[in-house]
C-alpha cells in the first residue's frame, strides 16, 4: 500500500486478536447456547494414523469419492473409531466451550465433557465440518452410515 507521498508503507504484523477473529465463528446451537468454533485444516480432519491404516498409496491418487468410500468401509468395520474421530473434531474445532474427551471424573472444571453436549453434539459437529470445508459428499456418507439398515431412510434426522 502506498502512502500519500507515493512511498511504500512498511508492513506491520497483524495483531493476534485479528487472526483469531478471522479464524473463529460463533454458532447458535439447538439448545440456544452459543459456541465459538474454528475451521480445521486437512491435517486436523483426518488423523495420520487413520490415513496410513486405511488409504494405500494408490488411493492418494484416487478421486475424493473413492477415498470417502474407502473411509466409510473402514468405519463400518470399526464403528467406535467413527465416534472417536467425531469427538476429536469436536475437541479440536470447538474453541469455547473447550471440550474434554475422557473419563468424566477427570474433566477439568473449566471444560465441558463431550457427553454434556447432549443434543447439541451433532449440530456442533456439523458446524465445525461446514466451516472446515468438509464436502457435502463426506457428510452424506457419514449420515448414511449412521442410518439403521432396512429403515428405508426413515431414521430420525439430527437436524
Secondary structure in CASP SS format (residue, H / E / C, confidence):
PFRMAT SS
TARGET T0000
AUTHOR 0000-0000-0000
METHOD secondary structure of the structure
MODEL  1
X C 1.00
X E 1.00
X C 1.00
X C 1.00
X C 1.00
X C 1.00
X C 1.00
X E 1.00
X C 1.00
X C 1.00
X C 1.00
X C 1.00
X C 1.00
X C 1.00
X C 1.00
X H 1.00
X H 1.00
X H 1.00
X H 1.00
X H 1.00
X H 1.00
X H 1.00
X H 1.00
X E 1.00
X E 1.00
X E 1.00
X E 1.00
X E 1.00
X C 1.00
X C 1.00
X C 1.00
X C 1.00
X C 1.00
X E 1.00
X E 1.00
X E 1.00
X E 1.00
X E 1.00
X C 1.00
X C 1.00
X C 1.00
X H 1.00
X H 1.00
X H 1.00
X H 1.00
X C 1.00
X C 1.00
X H 1.00
X H 1.00
X H 1.00
X H 1.00
X H 1.00
X H 1.00
X H 1.00
X C 1.00
X C 1.00
X H 1.00
X H 1.00
X H 1.00
X H 1.00
X H 1.00
X C 1.00
X C 1.00
X H 1.00
X H 1.00
X H 1.00
X H 1.00
X H 1.00
X H 1.00
X H 1.00
X H 1.00
X H 1.00
X H 1.00
X H 1.00
X H 1.00
X H 1.00
X H 1.00
X C 1.00
X H 1.00
X H 1.00
X H 1.00
X H 1.00
X H 1.00
X H 1.00
X H 1.00
X H 1.00
X H 1.00
X H 1.00
X H 1.00
X H 1.00
X H 1.00
X H 1.00
X H 1.00
X E 1.00
X E 1.00
X E 1.00
X C 1.00
X C 1.00
X E 1.00
X E 1.00
X C 1.00
X C 1.00
X C 1.00
X H 1.00
X H 1.00
X H 1.00
X C 1.00
X C 1.00
X C 1.00
X C 1.00
X C 1.00
X E 1.00
X E 1.00
X H 1.00
X H 1.00
X H 1.00
X H 1.00
X C 1.00
X C 1.00
X H 1.00
X H 1.00
X H 1.00
X H 1.00
X H 1.00
X H 1.00
X H 1.00
X H 1.00
X H 1.00
X H 1.00
X H 1.00
X H 1.00
X C 1.00
X C 1.00
X C 1.00
X C 1.00
X H 1.00
X H 1.00
X H 1.00
X H 1.00
X H 1.00
X H 1.00
X H 1.00
X H 1.00
X H 1.00
X H 1.00
X H 1.00
X C 1.00
X C 1.00
X C 1.00
X C 1.00
X C 1.00
X C 1.00
X C 1.00
X C 1.00
X C 1.00
X C 1.00
X C 1.00
X C 1.00
X C 1.00
END
